[in-house]
């Protein structure tokens, strides 16, 4: 089972991509923390079951599970970012219209 490798690879890609481009954003930090959480959870789960470095019978199924977990993290992150931006837009509109003052 190597499904925790995929979110770990995405974490490294995201982290070093942000470092190379010089991007410092809260949203990128959230993404990195969520990917780290997925990787740590997968690693702990496999360590608990005694199969940390074992390969399953079908490596493609394991990798597909890893991609599914990573896609779920990206989707959750997108929802969080979208909701935060949407609520910020509504607050800004309310302040402009003097509704929230």
C-alpha positions as CSV (number, residue, x, y, z in Angstrom):
1,X,0.0,0.0,0.0
2,X,1.6,3.2,-1.2
3,X,-1.5,5.4,-1.4
4,X,0.0,7.9,1.1
5,X,2.9,8.6,-1.4
6,X,0.6,10.5,-3.8
7,X,-0.5,13.2,-1.4
8,X,3.1,13.4,-0.1
9,X,4.3,14.0,-3.7
10,X,1.6,16.7,-4.2
11,X,2.7,18.3,-0.9
12,X,6.3,18.5,-2.1
13,X,5.2,19.9,-5.4
14,X,3.0,22.5,-3.9
15,X,5.5,23.5,-1.2
16,X,8.5,23.8,-3.5
17,X,6.5,25.4,-6.3
18,X,5.4,28.1,-3.9
19,X,9.0,28.6,-2.7
20,X,10.4,28.8,-6.2
21,X,7.8,31.3,-7.3
22,X,8.0,33.3,-4.0
23,X,4.3,32.9,-3.3
24,X,3.3,33.5,0.3
25,X,-0.4,33.0,0.7
26,X,-2.7,31.7,3.4
27,X,-4.5,29.6,0.8
28,X,-1.3,27.8,-0.2
29,X,-0.5,27.2,3.5
30,X,-3.9,25.7,4.0
31,X,-3.4,23.4,1.0
32,X,0.0,22.3,2.3
33,X,-1.4,21.5,5.7
34,X,-4.3,19.5,4.2
35,X,-1.9,17.5,2.0
36,X,0.4,16.9,5.0
37,X,-2.6,15.7,7.0
38,X,-3.6,13.3,4.3
39,X,0.0,11.9,4.0
40,X,0.4,11.6,7.8
41,X,-3.0,9.9,8.2
42,X,-2.2,7.4,5.4
43,X,1.2,6.7,6.9
44,X,-0.1,6.2,10.4
45,X,-2.9,3.9,9.1
46,X,-0.4,1.7,7.2
47,X,2.0,1.7,10.1
48,X,-0.9,0.7,12.4
49,X,-1.8,-2.2,10.1
50,X,1.9,-3.3,9.7
51,X,2.1,-2.5,6.0
52,X,4.0,0.7,5.8
53,X,6.4,-0.3,2.9
54,X,4.5,-3.2,1.5
55,X,3.1,-3.2,-2.0
56,X,-0.4,-4.4,-2.5
57,X,-1.3,-7.1,-5.0
58,X,-2.3,-4.4,-7.5
59,X,-0.1,-1.3,-7.4
60,X,-2.4,0.6,-9.8
61,X,-5.3,0.2,-7.3
62,X,-3.1,1.6,-4.5
63,X,-2.1,4.6,-6.7
64,X,-5.7,5.2,-7.8
65,X,-6.6,5.4,-4.1
66,X,-3.8,7.9,-3.5
67,X,-5.0,10.0,-6.4
68,X,-8.6,9.8,-5.1
69,X,-7.4,11.0,-1.6
70,X,-5.4,13.8,-3.2
71,X,-8.3,14.8,-5.4
72,X,-10.5,14.9,-2.3
73,X,-8.0,17.2,-0.5
74,X,-7.8,19.5,-3.5
75,X,-11.7,19.6,-3.8
76,X,-12.0,20.3,0.0
77,X,-9.4,23.0,-0.3
78,X,-11.2,24.6,-3.2
79,X,-14.4,24.7,-1.3
80,X,-12.8,26.3,1.7
81,X,-11.0,28.9,-0.5
82,X,-14.2,29.6,-2.5
83,X,-16.3,29.9,0.6
84,X,-13.8,32.3,2.2
85,X,-13.6,34.5,-0.9
86,X,-17.4,34.4,-1.3
87,X,-18.1,35.5,2.3
88,X,-15.4,38.2,2.0
89,X,-17.1,39.5,-1.2
90,X,-20.5,39.6,0.6
91,X,-18.9,41.4,3.6
92,X,-17.3,43.9,1.2
93,X,-20.7,44.5,-0.6
94,X,-22.5,44.9,2.7
95,X,-20.0,47.5,3.9
96,X,-20.3,49.4,0.6
97,X,-24.1,49.4,0.8
98,X,-23.9,50.4,4.5
99,X,-25.9,47.3,5.4
100,X,-23.5,45.9,7.9
101,X,-22.5,49.1,9.7
